[in-house]
Amino acid sequence: MIKIDWRKELTHEQWGIRGECLIDEPLGNLTTWRVGGPADLLVRPLDIEDVHTLFAFIRQYRVPWRVIGGGSNLLVADKGVRGLVIQLTDMNYITPSGECQITVGAGCRLSHLVKEAVRLGYQGFESLAGIPGTVGGAVAGNAGALGQQIGESLQSALVAENEAVERWERNDFHFDYRTSAIEGKHMVLEVVFNCQRKDPKLLRESVTAAREHRRQAHAVVGATAGSVFKNPADGQAWKLIDQCGLRGKLVGDAQISEQHTNFIVNRGNATAEEIITLISLVQRTVYEKTGVLLMPEVHKMGEFDHPAETDGSLCWIGE
């Protein structure tokens, strides 16, 4: 059992952490679903030096840790998260680091990366326009749209693994559709992208087209986490959910969107337990009626009451 006073130790002068250290900080407002309880301790390191200090602290006190990015594909438990939650909000820089190359802090917003890439005349990020979240989270989930994925431009990255910081090359990530080798024990800190030049005017046109496509395809009212399920190999998740008669299905204040059935909407007062119950209901119903197992694209964090599925027919990734 972790002693409660460990949370106050990190702010002592001996550790020298310069970033924010917030005890019992609510996490719900840091997610786009707007649900979830507090973290025992939320830390926002200022830079990689702060991260090294933080990991020295974690090793000494044996504190469990997780990372939160932009919170756009994350479900935080109503009971909150035990241990330490790291958010890289202050590591949000973009620095030219070579010919057609940029180094980007993991806390940088995707919207900022797209804007700066267009300004520099670098292609490879246009499809990310309109996607919420941060670069670190986007790399972990190989975010993308319209046939373009962020992993395609990545050359290398600094990654924290088991409280040690290492440089990963692109092949180390094993990028695939909406996935990579980044797991709960990892944290992307800084990314180096190799880019190709293109006329900024053409890039702006592509960005406008991507935003319009997203606006039309994801015209959903309310607090959501975007697409809940990955598309299966031979189909589209939303179609399967719709075919199974689940459009508009409610569990408490959580609802399968009437506009896009691969979205779950917090209608105002939904709980994380209601959302996860609805997710499992969708998985079970679609599997029973079609034989297709939909895999969640969102991740969960914290202590849930909802029982884990152990029969092999239903499962959750990202733990």
HUGIDA-V587757 format. One record per pair of residues at least 24 apart in sequence whose C-alpha atoms are under 7 Angstrom apart, sorted by the first residue. I is the first residue (numbers start at 1). J is the second residue. Records with the same first field share a line. If there is no record, write none. Layout:
I = J / J
This chain:
7 = 41
15 = 53
17 = 50 / 53
18 = 45 / 46 / 50
19 = 43 / 44 / 45 / 46
20 = 44 / 45
30 = 71
31 = 70 / 71 / 72 / 74
32 = 71 / 72 / 223 / 224 / 225
33 = 223 / 224 / 225 / 266
34 = 223
35 = 76 / 271 / 272
36 = 76 / 77 / 78 / 80 / 272
37 = 76 / 77 / 78 / 79 / 80
38 = 80 / 81
39 = 80 / 81 / 82 / 84 / 85
40 = 81 / 82 / 83 / 84
41 = 83 / 84 / 85
42 = 84 / 85 / 86
43 = 85 / 86 / 87
44 = 86 / 87 / 88 / 89 / 90
45 = 88 / 90
46 = 90 / 91
47 = 91
55 = 163
66 = 184
67 = 187
69 = 107 / 133 / 134 / 136 / 137
70 = 133 / 134
71 = 133
72 = 132 / 133 / 225
73 = 225 / 226 / 298 / 299
74 = 225 / 298 / 299 / 300
75 = 272 / 299 / 300 / 301
76 = 272 / 300 / 301 / 302
77 = 272 / 301 / 302 / 303 / 304
78 = 271 / 272
79 = 303
80 = 302 / 303
81 = 301 / 302 / 303
82 = 302
100 = 194 / 195 / 196
101 = 193 / 194 / 195
102 = 192 / 193 / 194
103 = 190 / 191 / 192 / 193
104 = 190 / 191 / 192
105 = 189 / 190 / 191
106 = 134 / 135 / 136 / 188 / 189 / 190 / 191
107 = 134 / 135 / 136
108 = 134 / 135
109 = 133 / 134 / 135
110 = 134 / 135
118 = 200 / 203 / 204
119 = 200
121 = 197 / 198 / 199 / 200
122 = 195 / 196 / 197 / 198
123 = 195 / 196 / 197 / 198 / 203
124 = 153 / 195
125 = 150
126 = 203 / 206 / 207 / 210
127 = 207 / 210
129 = 207 / 210 / 211
130 = 211 / 214
136 = 188 / 189
140 = 179 / 180 / 182
141 = 178 / 179 / 180
142 = 175 / 177 / 178 / 179 / 180
143 = 178
151 = 175
153 = 193 / 194 / 195
154 = 192 / 193 / 194
155 = 192 / 193 / 194
156 = 191 / 192
157 = 190 / 191 / 192
158 = 188 / 189 / 190 / 191
159 = 186 / 187 / 188 / 189
160 = 186 / 187 / 188
161 = 185 / 186 / 187
183 = 318
184 = 318 / 319
218 = 260
219 = 259
220 = 259 / 260
222 = 265 / 266 / 267
223 = 265 / 266
224 = 263 / 264 / 265 / 266
226 = 263
227 = 262 / 263 / 297
228 = 262 / 263 / 296 / 297 / 298
229 = 262 / 294 / 295 / 296 / 297
230 = 294 / 295 / 296 / 297
232 = 294
237 = 262
238 = 262
240 = 286
241 = 286
244 = 286
251 = 278
273 = 304 / 306
283 = 314
284 = 314
